Amino acid sequence: MKNLLPSILAASSLLVMLGVRPAAATVLVSVSGSAPTSSFASNTTSSGAGLQWRNDTTNGLRDVGQSFSVATNLSLNAITFQIASNSAPGTGVLNAAFNLSIFQVSPNNNTGIPSGAAISVQSGILTGLTATSSDWSKYVTFTLGTSVALTSGNTYAVMLDFTTQAANRNIVFQYNSPSSYVPGQMIISTNGTSYSLFDSSNRPDFVFYATAVPEPSTVVLGLLGVAFVVLRRRVRHARCA
């Protein structure tokens, strides 16, 4: 049993390290028919309406995003939006480059409108979409290459922008109106530098999910539990031999 302790401790350290992402890594995009199973902030209600995230040659630029509040210190891992139920993404979004920017909003600013410099800007390629009806109602998750530390009591906003313009570079995300998620609201920008509420009267929210990195202590306890089960099996096997 003593000989197994170094292996258990080494495995525990490795699992903790897996929760630390390399700096400046690329945002990973995944598309699923199911919503995330856990989140620290979310709006799951939809009114059936949708809003275009775009930078296409027909309608021009519109960056989109969502503000949300944080009740405890955590590290943001991913943000998920739902595609509209009756609008396929334009073909220009396939493998399009984008930026995901995170802003801290003053706790006293309940509008959630970003101002000043972003605390994190990460980039990626929009993969996993088909630009057909098979994308309807799918969930698009943007997993950060580098998790971002968020502080309890603050409000933050996540913004998405396409880095270049192209024909049919648009995707419609589902939202609800009026607001269901009170601590935040939908944010837009039509010039890439200034931001505003999409609807200042109803203050709607995208269907969104904000996910945190698992606490290291939780990860370690999970691994130790697995290691204990393996250890018990080995002990039983040795007794039976």
C-alpha positions as CSV (number, residue, x, y, z in Angstrom):
1,M,0.0,0.0,0.0
2,K,2.8,2.4,0.8
3,N,4.3,1.9,-2.7
4,L,1.0,3.1,-4.2
5,L,1.0,6.5,-2.3
6,P,3.6,8.2,-4.6
7,S,1.5,7.2,-7.7
8,I,-1.7,8.5,-6.1
9,L,0.0,11.8,-5.2
10,A,1.5,12.2,-8.6
11,A,-1.8,11.5,-10.3
12,S,-3.5,14.1,-8.0
13,S,-0.9,16.7,-9.0
14,L,-1.4,15.9,-12.7
15,L,-5.1,16.4,-12.5
16,V,-4.8,19.7,-10.8
17,M,-2.4,20.8,-13.5
18,L,-5.0,19.9,-16.1
19,G,-7.2,22.7,-14.8
20,V,-4.5,25.2,-15.7
21,R,-4.7,26.3,-19.3
22,P,-1.7,27.5,-21.3
23,A,-1.5,31.2,-21.9
24,A,-2.6,32.7,-25.2
25,A,-4.3,29.5,-26.3
26,T,-7.0,29.6,-29.0
27,V,-10.7,29.7,-28.1
28,L,-12.2,26.3,-29.0
29,V,-15.7,26.2,-30.5
30,S,-18.0,23.2,-30.1
31,V,-21.6,22.8,-31.4
32,S,-24.1,20.6,-29.6
33,G,-27.8,19.8,-29.5
34,S,-27.7,20.0,-25.7
35,A,-27.2,22.9,-23.4
36,P,-24.4,22.8,-20.7
37,T,-25.4,20.9,-17.6
38,S,-24.0,23.4,-15.2
39,S,-23.4,27.2,-15.2
40,F,-22.9,30.0,-12.7
41,A,-25.0,32.5,-14.7
42,S,-27.5,31.7,-17.4
43,N,-30.8,32.6,-19.2
44,T,-32.6,29.5,-20.4
45,T,-35.8,31.3,-21.4
46,S,-36.5,32.2,-25.0
47,S,-39.3,34.3,-26.6
48,G,-38.5,32.8,-30.0
49,A,-36.8,36.0,-31.2
50,G,-33.3,36.2,-32.6
51,L,-30.6,38.7,-33.2
52,Q,-27.8,38.6,-35.8
53,W,-24.1,38.6,-34.9
54,R,-22.6,39.7,-38.2
55,N,-19.9,41.4,-40.2
56,D,-21.3,40.8,-43.7
57,T,-21.3,42.8,-46.9
58,T,-25.0,43.3,-47.0
59,N,-25.9,44.5,-43.5
60,G,-22.5,45.6,-42.1
61,L,-21.1,45.0,-38.6
62,R,-22.9,44.1,-35.4
63,D,-20.9,42.7,-32.5
64,V,-23.1,41.0,-29.9
65,G,-22.7,40.0,-26.2
66,Q,-24.2,39.5,-22.8
67,S,-23.5,40.9,-19.4
68,F,-23.8,38.9,-16.2
69,S,-23.0,39.1,-12.5
70,V,-20.7,37.0,-10.4
71,A,-21.7,35.9,-6.9
72,T,-18.4,34.3,-5.9
73,N,-14.7,34.4,-7.0
74,L,-14.3,32.0,-10.0
75,S,-12.5,31.5,-13.3
76,L,-14.6,31.8,-16.4
77,N,-14.1,28.7,-18.6
78,A,-16.7,29.0,-21.4
79,I,-19.7,30.9,-22.7
80,T,-22.5,29.3,-24.7
81,F,-25.2,30.8,-26.9
82,Q,-28.1,29.2,-28.7
83,I,-28.7,29.5,-32.5
84,A,-32.2,30.6,-33.5
85,S,-34.7,27.9,-34.1
86,N,-35.6,29.0,-37.7
87,S,-32.5,30.7,-39.1
88,A,-29.5,28.9,-40.4
89,P,-26.1,30.7,-40.1
90,G,-24.8,32.3,-43.3
91,T,-22.1,30.5,-45.2
92,G,-19.7,33.3,-44.5
93,V,-19.4,32.1,-40.8
94,L,-17.9,28.8,-41.8
95,N,-14.3,28.8,-40.4
96,A,-14.5,32.5,-39.9
97,A,-12.0,34.2,-37.5
98,F,-13.5,35.9,-34.4
99,N,-12.5,37.6,-31.2
100,L,-14.1,37.0,-27.8
101,S,-13.6,40.0,-25.4
102,I,-14.4,40.1,-21.7
103,F,-15.0,43.4,-20.0
104,Q,-15.4,44.2,-16.3
105,V,-18.3,46.5,-15.6
106,S,-18.4,48.6,-12.5
107,P,-20.6,47.0,-9.8
108,N,-22.5,50.2,-9.6
109,N,-23.3,50.1,-13.3
110,N,-26.4,48.0,-13.6
111,T,-26.7,48.5,-17.3
112,G,-23.8,46.1,-18.0
113,I,-22.5,48.3,-20.8
114,P,-18.8,47.8,-21.4
115,S,-16.4,50.7,-21.2
116,G,-12.7,51.0,-21.3
117,A,-10.3,48.3,-22.3
118,A,-11.2,44.6,-22.2
119,I,-9.6,42.5,-19.4
120,S,-9.1,39.7,-21.9
121,V,-9.3,39.3,-25.6
122,Q,-9.0,35.9,-27.1
123,S,-9.4,34.7,-30.7
124,G,-10.6,31.5,-32.5
125,I,-12.1,30.0,-35.6
126,L,-15.8,29.4,-35.8
127,T,-16.0,25.6,-36.5
128,G,-18.6,22.9,-36.2
129,L,-21.4,24.6,-38.2
130,T,-22.9,23.6,-41.5
131,A,-24.8,26.8,-42.4
132,T,-27.9,24.6,-43.0
133,S,-31.1,23.9,-41.1
134,S,-29.3,21.2,-39.1
135,D,-27.8,24.1,-37.1
136,W,-31.2,25.3,-35.9
137,S,-31.5,25.5,-32.1
138,K,-28.0,24.2,-31.6
139,Y,-25.8,25.4,-28.8
140,V,-22.5,27.0,-29.7
141,T,-19.9,26.9,-26.9
142,F,-16.8,29.1,-26.8
143,T,-14.3,27.5,-24.5
144,L,-11.6,30.0,-23.5
145,G,-8.0,29.1,-24.3
146,T,-7.0,30.9,-21.0
147,S,-9.5,31.0,-18.2
148,V,-10.2,34.5,-16.8
149,A,-10.5,35.2,-13.1
150,L,-13.7,36.9,-12.1
151,T,-14.4,38.6,-8.8
152,S,-17.4,38.3,-6.6
153,G,-19.8,41.2,-6.7
154,N,-18.7,42.4,-10.1
155,T,-20.6,42.5,-13.4
156,Y,-18.9,41.4,-16.6
157,A,-19.7,41.4,-20.3
158,V,-18.7,39.0,-23.0
159,M,-18.6,40.4,-26.6
160,L,-18.1,38.5,-29.9
161,D,-16.8,40.1,-33.1
162,F,-15.8,38.8,-36.5
163,T,-12.3,40.1,-37.4
164,T,-13.1,40.5,-41.1
165,Q,-16.1,41.2,-43.4
166,A,-17.4,38.7,-45.9
167,A,-20.6,37.8,-47.8
168,N,-23.3,36.1,-45.5
169,R,-21.0,36.3,-42.4
170,N,-23.9,36.2,-39.9
171,I,-25.4,34.0,-37.3
172,V,-28.6,34.5,-35.4
173,F,-28.6,33.9,-31.6
174,Q,-31.9,33.2,-29.7
175,Y,-33.0,35.7,-27.0
176,N,-36.0,36.5,-24.8
177,S,-37.9,39.7,-24.2
178,P,-38.5,41.1,-21.7
179,S,-35.6,40.3,-19.5
180,S,-35.5,37.0,-17.6
181,Y,-31.9,37.2,-16.3
182,V,-32.2,40.4,-14.2
183,P,-28.5,41.0,-13.4
184,G,-27.5,41.3,-17.1
185,Q,-28.7,42.1,-20.6
186,M,-27.9,41.9,-24.3
187,I,-25.2,44.3,-25.6
188,I,-24.4,45.3,-29.2
189,S,-21.9,47.4,-31.0
190,T,-22.2,48.6,-34.6
191,N,-18.7,50.2,-34.8
192,G,-16.5,47.8,-32.7
193,T,-15.6,50.6,-30.2
194,S,-18.7,51.8,-28.4
195,Y,-21.5,49.7,-26.9
196,S,-25.1,50.0,-26.0
197,L,-28.1,47.9,-24.8
198,F,-30.0,46.2,-27.6
199,D,-33.3,47.2,-26.1
200,S,-33.2,49.7,-23.2
201,S,-36.9,49.3,-22.4
202,N,-37.3,45.5,-22.2
203,R,-33.6,44.7,-21.6
204,P,-33.7,41.2,-23.1
205,D,-31.1,38.5,-22.7
206,F,-29.6,36.0,-25.0
207,V,-30.1,32.4,-24.2
208,F,-26.7,31.9,-22.7
209,Y,-24.7,29.9,-20.2
210,A,-21.5,31.0,-18.4
211,T,-19.4,28.1,-17.1
212,A,-16.6,28.2,-14.6
213,V,-13.4,26.1,-14.2
214,P,-13.9,23.4,-11.6
215,E,-12.4,24.2,-8.2
216,P,-9.0,22.5,-7.8
217,S,-10.1,21.0,-4.5
218,T,-13.1,19.4,-6.1
219,V,-10.9,17.9,-8.8
220,V,-8.4,16.5,-6.3
221,L,-11.1,14.9,-4.2
222,G,-12.6,13.3,-7.3
223,L,-9.2,11.8,-8.2
224,L,-8.5,10.6,-4.7
225,G,-11.9,8.9,-4.7
226,V,-11.0,7.1,-7.9
227,A,-7.5,6.2,-6.6
228,F,-9.1,4.8,-3.4
229,V,-11.4,2.5,-5.4
230,V,-8.4,1.2,-7.4
231,L,-6.4,0.7,-4.2
232,R,-9.2,-1.3,-2.6
233,R,-9.4,-3.5,-5.6
234,R,-5.7,-4.2,-5.6
235,V,-5.7,-5.0,-1.9
236,R,-8.6,-7.4,-2.4
237,H,-6.9,-9.0,-5.4
238,A,-3.7,-9.5,-3.3
239,R,-5.6,-11.1,-0.5
240,C,-7.3,-13.5,-2.8
241,A,-4.1,-14.5,-4.6
